[in-house]
Amino acid sequence: MQPDVTFVIAAYNAEATLDRAIASAIAQKGVTVEIIVVDDKSRDLTLDVARSYPEDVVRVVALPANRGPGGARNAGLDLAKGRWVAVLDSDDAVYPDRISAMIARAEKAGAEIAVDNLQVVREDGVLEDAMFPTEYLEGLREISLADYIAGNVVFASKFNLGYLKPIFQRRFLNENGLRYDENLIIGEDYILLADALAKGGKCVVEPTTGYVYHIRTGSISRVLELHHIEAMRKADAAFAETHSMDAEAQAAFARRSRSLRTAASFLSLVHHIKARSPLKAIRTALSDPAAVRHMSMPIAVRLRRVAAQFAVGMGR
C-alpha cells in the first residue's frame, strides 16, 4: 500500500544525531511511513548508522559525491512513494502526532502544503519557547505567497517564516516540477516553498508544535558569508522572472530584495573593516547607508543576528 508520508532525511556527518531523527519518524502515530535516508558522502559513520536499520524500515541512498543539502533532498524526493513528503533534518526530530495532525488539517482544507510550529532545543538539551506564539499561527490559518515573502525580509520580519518545515503533497511537487535549488547552501527551503505557493499551492497552518529544532554550535547558519547572500539574490531574481505575483506579493518581494542588498553590504562592510581596508569600507557605506545602521552593536552580535534571519536545513 502507498505510505501516507515519506520522510526524506538528508544526512552529512550526522552519526551522532541520525538515530534520533529516524526513531522519531518511525514513532509517528496514525499514519503509515516510508523513511529514506540520503547519505551525502559523509566522512564519518553516518552511512553505517543508516544501514543498521532493516531495509523495509529505512531505505538508504549513498550518493557517490557530495551534492549539498538541496541535492541530497532531491535524491530522496525522486524516490519517495508517499502521498505526502516531509523533509526531516538529520539533527532534528518530530513529535509522534505531527504528521497525522498536519495531513488531517491539509486534507480538510483541500490544501497541498501544511506547516506547524517548532520546538526549539538548545545544544545542552534545554527546551526554549516554541518558535512562534500559538496565537500568531492560529491567526494566520493559511499562508499566502505575500505572507511568506514578507516573513522572510531580513532585519524586518517579526517572525521568520523561513524556519517553517512544510509537508507537501508529493503529486503536487511532481506535477509542477518542484525541487530544491541545488545551487543554494542557505535559503533552499525558502525558495522551494515560495515556488510552491507561486504555483498555486494552498498552505494551511497547523498551530500545534510538531517539529523539534535542535540548535547546534558551528552550524552553517552561523557561518553566513557574502557568497551565500549573493546566491540567494540570484535565486530571487530567477524566481521573479519565472512567476507572476500580485501587488501585495510584489511589494513584499521588493522589501526582501532591498533587505538582501543591505545584508550583502553589511557583510562586505564587516569584511573590509576586519581586513583593515578603510577606503573600501567607506565606499561600501556610501553605496548603501542602510548597512551602517547595523554597526551600532558589536560586530559579532550583529553577525549572529543576521545569520539567524536565514533558516537552514540539512547540513546546518
C-alpha positions in Angstrom: 0.0 0.0 0.0 1.1 3.6 -0.6 2.5 5.1 2.5 0.8 8.2 3.9 4.1 10.1 4.2 7.7 9.7 3.1 10.3 11.2 5.4 13.3 12.4 3.5 16.3 12.6 5.8 19.4 14.1 4.1 22.5 13.4 6.2 26.0 14.6 6.2 28.4 13.7 9.0 25.4 13.0 11.2 26.4 9.9 13.1 25.7 11.4 16.5 22.1 12.5 15.7 20.7 10.4 12.9 19.3 7.7 15.2 17.2 10.4 17.0 15.7 11.6 13.7 15.0 8.1 12.4 13.4 7.0 15.7 11.1 10.0 15.7 9.9 9.2 12.1 9.3 5.6 13.0 7.3 6.6 16.0 4.6 8.5 14.1 1.1 7.6 15.1 -2.0 7.2 12.9 -0.1 7.2 9.6 1.9 4.8 7.5 5.5 5.9 7.0 8.3 5.5 4.5 11.8 6.6 5.6 14.5 7.5 3.1 17.9 8.4 4.4 20.3 10.0 1.8 23.9 10.0 2.8 25.6 13.0 1.2 29.1 11.4 1.0 29.7 11.6 4.8 33.2 11.3 6.2 32.0 9.7 9.5 29.9 6.6 10.3 26.6 8.2 9.1 26.1 5.5 6.4 26.7 2.7 8.9 24.1 4.1 11.3 21.6 4.4 8.5 22.3 0.8 7.3 21.9 -0.6 10.8 18.1 -0.5 10.3 16.2 -3.2 8.4 15.8 -2.3 4.7 12.0 -2.5 5.0 12.1 0.2 7.7 14.7 2.6 6.3 15.7 2.9 2.7 19.3 4.1 2.4 20.7 6.0 -0.6 24.5 6.6 -0.6 25.4 9.4 -3.0 28.7 8.9 -4.9 29.6 12.6 -4.5 28.5 15.4 -2.1 25.5 17.3 -3.6 24.8 19.6 -0.8 21.5 19.9 1.2 19.3 20.6 -1.9 20.8 17.8 -4.0 20.6 15.2 -1.2 17.0 16.1 -0.6 16.1 15.9 -4.2 17.6 12.4 -4.5 15.2 11.4 -1.7 12.2 13.2 -3.2 12.8 11.4 -6.6 12.5 8.0 -4.8 9.6 8.9 -2.5 6.3 6.9 -2.7 4.2 8.5 0.0 1.1 10.6 -0.6 2.9 13.3 1.3 6.6 14.1 1.8 8.2 15.6 4.9 11.8 16.7 5.0 13.4 16.0 8.4 16.9 17.3 9.1 19.3 14.7 10.4 19.9 16.6 13.6 16.3 17.3 14.4 13.2 15.2 15.3 9.4 15.2 15.2 6.7 14.5 17.8 4.6 11.3 17.3 1.4 13.1 16.3 2.9 15.6 14.0 2.2 14.1 10.6 -1.3 12.9 11.3 -2.3 16.3 12.6 -0.8 18.1 9.6 -2.4 15.8 7.0 -5.8 16.0 8.7 -5.6 19.8 8.6 -4.5 19.9 5.0 -7.0 17.4 3.6 -9.9 19.1 5.4 -8.9 22.3 3.8 -8.1 20.8 0.4 -4.5 22.1 0.7 -1.3 20.8 -0.9 1.0 22.2 1.8 0.9 22.3 5.6 3.2 23.8 8.2 3.3 23.7 12.0 5.1 25.2 15.0 8.7 24.3 16.0 10.0 23.4 19.5 13.5 24.9 19.9 16.0 22.9 21.8 19.4 24.3 22.9 22.6 22.3 22.5 22.6 21.5 26.2 19.1 19.9 25.9 17.2 22.7 27.5 13.8 23.4 25.8 13.3 27.0 24.8 10.0 28.6 23.8 8.3 27.4 20.7 9.5 29.2 17.6 6.2 31.0 17.1 3.5 32.1 19.5 0.5 29.8 19.2 -1.9 32.7 18.8 0.1 34.0 15.9 -0.2 30.8 14.0 -3.8 30.4 14.9 -4.4 33.9 13.4 -2.6 33.0 10.2 -4.7 29.9 9.3 -3.2 30.0 5.8 0.0 31.4 4.4 -0.2 33.2 1.1 2.8 34.0 -1.2 2.8 37.6 0.0 2.7 36.4 3.7 5.6 34.1 3.1 7.8 36.6 1.3 7.0 39.3 3.9 8.0 36.8 6.6 11.5 36.4 5.0 12.5 40.1 4.9 16.0 40.4 6.6 16.1 42.8 9.6 12.4 43.5 9.3 10.4 40.3 9.8 9.0 39.9 13.3 8.6 36.2 12.8 10.9 34.5 10.4 8.7 32.2 8.3 11.8 30.7 6.6 12.2 28.4 9.6 8.9 26.6 8.9 9.2 22.9 8.0 6.4 22.2 5.5 5.0 18.9 4.3 4.0 18.7 0.7 1.6 16.6 -1.3 4.0 14.6 -3.4 1.8 14.6 -6.5 1.7 18.4 -6.4 5.5 18.7 -6.3 5.9 16.2 -9.2 3.2 17.7 -11.4 4.8 21.2 -11.0 8.4 20.0 -11.3 9.2 21.4 -7.9 12.6 20.5 -6.4 15.2 22.2 -4.2 17.7 24.6 -5.8 21.0 22.7 -5.7 22.9 25.9 -6.1 21.9 27.2 -2.7 23.6 26.2 0.6 21.4 28.6 2.6 17.9 29.6 1.6 16.9 26.5 -0.3 13.9 25.9 1.9 12.6 29.4 1.3 12.8 29.1 -2.5 11.0 25.7 -2.6 8.1 26.8 -0.5 7.9 30.2 -2.4 7.9 28.3 -5.7 5.1 26.0 -4.4 3.0 28.9 -3.3 3.6 30.8 -6.6 2.4 27.6 -8.5 -0.9 27.9 -6.7 -0.3 25.6 -3.7 -2.5 26.2 -0.7 -0.7 26.2 2.6 -2.6 25.7 5.8 -1.2 26.2 9.3 -1.5 23.5 12.0 -0.8 25.7 15.1 0.4 22.8 17.3 4.1 22.1 17.9 5.3 19.1 15.9 8.9 19.7 14.8 11.8 19.7 17.2 14.5 22.0 16.1 17.9 21.4 17.6 20.4 24.3 17.7 24.0 23.2 17.1 27.1 25.3 17.6 29.2 25.7 14.4 26.2 25.2 12.2 26.4 26.5 8.7 23.7 29.1 9.5 26.2 30.6 11.9 28.8 31.0 9.3 26.9 33.2 6.9 29.1 34.6 4.2 28.7 37.1 1.4 28.5 34.4 -1.4 25.5 32.9 0.4 23.6 36.2 0.2 24.6 36.7 -3.5 23.4 33.1 -4.3 20.0 34.0 -2.7 19.8 37.2 -4.6 20.4 35.3 -7.8 17.8 32.7 -6.9 15.3 35.5 -6.1 15.9 37.1 -9.5 15.2 33.8 -11.2 12.0 33.5 -9.1 10.8 36.9 -10.2 11.4 36.0 -13.9 9.6 32.7 -13.6 6.5 33.6 -11.5 3.8 36.3 -11.7 3.0 37.9 -8.3 0.0 40.0 -7.2 0.6 43.6 -5.9 0.9 42.5 -2.3 3.5 39.8 -3.1 5.4 42.2 -5.4 5.6 44.8 -2.6 6.9 42.1 -0.2 9.4 40.9 -2.8 10.7 44.4 -3.2 11.2 44.7 0.5 13.0 41.4 0.7 15.2 42.4 -2.3 16.3 45.6 -0.5 16.9 43.7 2.7 19.2 41.2 0.9 21.1 44.0 -0.7 21.6 45.6 2.7 22.7 42.3 4.2 25.2 41.9 1.5 26.5 45.4 2.1 26.7 44.8 5.8 28.8 41.6 5.3 31.0 43.5 2.8 31.5 46.3 5.3 32.4 43.9 8.1 34.9 42.2 5.8 36.6 45.4 4.8 36.8 46.5 8.5 38.4 43.2 9.5 40.8 43.4 6.6 41.7 47.0 7.6 40.6 48.4 4.3 39.1 51.7 5.4 38.6 53.1 1.9 36.7 50.1 0.7 34.6 50.2 3.9 33.8 53.9 3.2 32.8 53.1 -0.4 30.5 50.3 0.8 28.9 52.5 3.4 28.3 55.3 0.9 26.8 52.9 -1.6 24.3 51.5 1.0 23.9 53.8 4.1 21.3 51.4 5.5 24.1 48.9 6.2 25.8 51.3 8.5 22.9 51.3 10.9 23.7 47.7 11.8 27.1 48.7 13.1 25.6 50.2 16.2 26.1 46.9 18.1 29.2 44.7 18.4 30.0 43.1 15.0 29.9 39.5 16.4 26.5 40.1 17.9 25.1 41.6 14.7 26.6 38.8 12.6 24.8 36.2 14.7 21.6 38.1 14.3 21.9 38.4 10.6 22.7 34.6 10.3 19.6 33.9 12.4 17.5 35.6 9.7 18.2 32.7 7.4 16.7 29.3 8.2 18.9 26.5 7.1 18.1 22.8 6.6 20.3 19.7 6.4 24.0 20.4 7.0 23.3 23.3 9.4 
